[in-house]
Amino acid sequence: MPSTNDATHYPLKRDFQASARLNLQHQAWLLTTGHSLDPAIELPPSALIADIGCGTGIWSLSLSQNLPPGCRIEASDISLAQAPPQPWWPTNVAFRTLDVFEDTLPDELVGRYDVIHIRLFVFVIASGNPIPLLKNLMTLLKPGGWLQWQEYDNNEVRTLVAQPGQEAIALQAVLDDFKALQSQVTTNANWVSDFHEKVETADVGAELVVHERSWTAKEALMIWQDCSFLGQREWCDALRQRGGEMVRIAERLEAMIVEAERECLESGRGVLIDGKYVTWVIRKQK
């Protein structure tokens, strides 16, 4: 069966610019949430941690410096194009390829992990239904294991200005256009808004422990401003590669982004598109 995370459902890229954006995003997450692992997670001695959809591996690489002795991380993605080469792996981190959407996961991974971390799958879940993926993640966890899942909620997005009375007309136009385009080129992302309810009603053998939402922390706003513009440019590049009508759409969006960037600079970098950071911590039944 073809994987439901086909690349055509992912509107971004895996080049140097994309890697820089992912690494910056991680810093924004750290500054906004205050941690790599939620304090509710009880890390057992010699814990084995999975980083699913690891991208550049930045979450694993940064966490590896703060883990107790004996704890290890196994980071995986369908592509390791952005991950470091093996000689640059920390001693407590290993990378492998894995398609976590497969109907049958490798036997050696079933019930293997004490903790799983997953972030930014909102545009990868082709069906718009996260429950099949959640069930696969539960399969990978040991009884009593912990899942930390983090996403942006695209239904809670705003333009933010630094000064009262300041305007973000061009940036708002970009936001409106991306919202309209999202339904055409990406998956249904509305599930992020009520995923906590789905977890509580789905038969997945797990309990929702944490559901937290927050706007970008003030300390991370400038980082997120950079991420936002990088992501917009990246999205346009990916649209152009699809050819046809998407080339014209990408060119129109790029012109709007140029105007929004000019507006941002002229405002003293005092405007940005902000969104809600969402964290769920889910514990598998013992």
C-alpha positions in Angstrom: 0.0 0.0 0.0 1.4 3.5 -0.9 2.4 5.6 2.1 -0.1 8.3 3.1 2.7 10.7 3.6 3.5 11.1 -0.1 5.8 14.0 -0.8 3.0 15.7 -2.8 1.2 16.4 0.5 4.3 18.1 2.0 4.4 21.7 0.8 8.0 22.4 2.0 11.5 21.2 1.0 14.6 19.5 2.2 17.3 21.8 1.0 19.7 24.1 3.0 17.1 26.8 3.4 14.6 24.3 4.8 17.1 22.9 7.2 17.9 26.4 8.5 14.2 27.0 9.0 13.7 23.8 10.9 16.7 24.6 13.2 15.4 28.1 13.9 11.9 26.7 14.5 13.3 24.4 17.2 14.8 27.4 19.0 11.4 29.1 18.9 9.8 26.0 20.4 12.4 25.8 23.1 12.0 29.5 24.0 8.2 29.3 23.9 7.6 26.0 25.8 10.7 26.2 28.0 11.7 22.6 27.5 12.5 19.8 25.0 10.5 17.2 27.0 7.4 18.2 28.9 7.9 18.1 32.7 4.9 15.7 32.9 6.9 13.0 31.2 8.6 10.6 33.7 11.8 9.6 32.1 12.9 6.1 33.3 16.6 5.2 33.8 18.3 4.2 30.6 15.3 5.4 28.6 15.1 4.8 24.9 13.6 7.8 23.1 12.3 8.0 19.5 12.3 11.2 17.5 9.8 10.5 14.7 10.0 12.7 11.6 13.3 14.1 12.8 14.1 16.3 9.9 17.6 17.8 10.6 17.7 15.9 13.9 17.9 19.2 15.8 15.5 18.1 18.6 17.5 14.9 19.2 20.9 16.7 19.0 20.0 19.4 21.5 18.3 17.0 23.9 21.2 14.6 23.7 23.4 17.0 25.7 21.0 17.0 28.7 20.0 13.3 29.0 21.0 11.2 32.0 23.7 8.6 31.4 22.3 5.5 29.8 19.5 7.2 27.9 19.5 7.0 24.1 17.7 8.6 21.2 16.8 6.9 17.9 15.8 9.5 15.4 14.0 8.6 12.2 12.5 10.1 9.1 11.3 8.9 5.7 14.3 10.7 4.3 17.6 11.5 6.1 18.6 14.1 3.6 18.7 16.8 6.3 20.2 14.6 9.1 24.0 14.7 10.0 26.3 12.0 8.6 27.2 9.2 11.0 30.6 10.5 12.1 28.8 13.6 13.5 26.3 11.7 15.5 26.5 12.1 19.3 27.3 8.8 21.1 23.7 8.6 22.5 21.9 9.4 19.2 21.4 7.2 16.1 19.5 7.9 12.9 17.5 5.5 10.6 14.9 5.7 7.9 11.4 4.9 8.9 8.0 5.4 7.3 5.8 5.6 10.4 2.6 5.6 8.3 3.2 2.0 7.1 0.4 -0.4 7.9 3.0 -2.9 9.3 5.9 -1.4 11.2 9.1 -3.4 11.7 8.8 -6.1 14.3 11.9 -4.9 16.2 10.3 -1.5 16.8 7.0 -2.8 18.3 6.9 -1.9 22.0 10.4 -0.6 21.9 10.3 3.0 23.2 9.8 4.7 26.6 9.2 8.1 25.0 8.3 9.2 21.5 8.6 12.8 20.2 6.8 13.9 17.1 6.5 17.5 15.7 5.0 19.3 12.7 3.2 16.5 10.9 0.2 18.8 10.3 1.0 18.9 6.5 2.1 15.3 6.3 -1.1 13.5 7.4 -2.7 13.2 3.9 -6.1 12.0 5.1 -6.5 14.8 7.6 -7.2 12.1 10.2 -4.4 11.7 12.8 -5.8 8.7 14.6 -4.2 6.0 12.3 -0.8 7.6 13.0 -1.5 7.9 16.7 -2.3 4.1 16.7 1.0 3.4 15.0 2.9 5.5 17.6 1.2 3.7 20.4 2.4 0.4 18.8 6.0 1.7 19.1 5.6 2.6 22.7 6.2 0.3 25.7 3.3 -0.1 28.1 3.2 3.0 30.2 5.3 4.9 27.6 4.9 8.6 26.8 4.1 10.4 23.5 4.9 14.1 23.1 3.2 15.5 20.0 3.6 19.1 19.0 2.0 21.1 16.2 1.1 24.6 15.1 -2.6 25.3 15.0 -3.4 27.0 11.6 -6.8 27.8 12.9 -5.3 30.1 15.5 -3.1 32.5 13.5 -2.8 36.3 13.8 -0.8 39.2 12.5 1.1 40.8 15.4 2.4 44.4 15.6 4.9 45.8 18.0 3.4 49.3 18.3 -0.2 50.3 18.9 -1.7 51.7 15.7 0.9 49.9 13.5 -0.5 48.3 10.4 0.5 45.0 8.7 -1.6 45.3 5.5 0.8 43.5 3.2 1.5 40.8 5.7 -2.2 40.2 6.4 -2.8 39.9 2.6 -0.1 37.2 2.6 -1.7 35.4 5.5 -5.2 35.5 3.8 -3.8 34.2 0.6 -2.0 31.3 2.2 -5.1 30.4 4.1 -7.1 30.3 0.9 -4.3 28.3 -0.8 -3.9 25.8 2.0 -7.0 23.8 1.1 -5.9 23.5 -2.5 -2.3 22.3 -2.0 -2.1 20.7 1.5 -4.1 18.4 3.7 -7.0 19.2 6.0 -5.2 20.6 9.1 -8.3 21.3 11.2 -7.7 18.2 13.3 -5.1 20.1 15.3 -7.9 22.2 16.9 -9.7 19.3 18.5 -7.1 16.5 18.6 -7.3 16.4 22.4 -11.0 15.4 22.0 -10.1 12.8 19.4 -7.6 11.2 21.8 -10.1 11.0 24.6 -12.7 9.3 22.4 -10.5 7.1 20.2 -9.8 3.5 21.2 -6.0 3.7 21.3 -5.3 2.5 24.8 -3.9 5.8 26.0 -4.7 8.7 28.2 -4.3 12.4 27.4 -2.1 13.9 30.2 -1.2 17.4 28.8 -2.9 19.7 26.4 -1.1 23.1 26.2 -1.5 26.1 23.8 0.5 29.3 23.7 1.4 32.1 21.3 5.1 32.6 20.5 7.1 33.8 23.5 8.4 37.4 23.4 11.9 36.0 23.5 11.2 34.0 20.3 9.4 36.5 18.2 12.3 37.6 16.1 13.3 34.0 15.5 9.8 33.2 14.5 9.6 36.2 12.2 12.6 34.8 10.3 11.1 31.3 10.2 7.8 32.7 8.9 9.4 34.5 5.9 11.8 31.6 5.2 8.8 29.2 5.2 6.8 31.4 2.9 9.7 31.5 0.4 10.2 27.8 0.7 6.5 27.1 0.1 6.6 29.2 -3.1 9.7 27.2 -4.3 7.9 23.9 -3.7 4.7 25.2 -5.5 6.8 26.1 -8.5 8.2 22.6 -8.7 4.7 21.3 -9.2 4.4 23.1 -12.5 1.3 24.2 -14.3 -1.0 26.6 -12.6 1.1 26.4 -9.4 3.9 28.3 -11.1 1.6 31.3 -11.6 0.4 31.1 -8.0 3.9 30.9 -6.7 5.0 34.0 -8.7 2.0 35.9 -7.4 2.7 34.9 -3.8 6.3 35.8 -4.1 5.5 39.3 -5.2 3.2 39.6 -2.1 5.9 38.3 0.2 8.4 40.8 -1.2 5.9 43.6 -0.3 5.3 42.1 3.2 9.1 41.9 3.8 9.5 45.5 2.8 6.6 46.5 5.1 8.2 44.5 7.9 11.6 46.2 7.5 10.1 49.7 7.2 8.2 49.0 10.5 11.5 48.3 12.3 10.8 44.6 12.0 7.7 45.1 14.1 5.2 43.0 12.3 4.8 39.2 12.0 2.4 36.3 11.5 2.0 34.5 14.8 0.4 31.1 15.5 -0.4 28.8 18.5 2.1 26.2 19.6 0.3 23.1 20.7 1.7 20.3 22.9 -0.1 17.1 23.8 1.4 14.5 26.1 -0.3 11.1 25.8 0.5 8.1 28.0 0.0 4.5 26.8 -1.8 2.3 29.3 0.4 0.0 31.4 
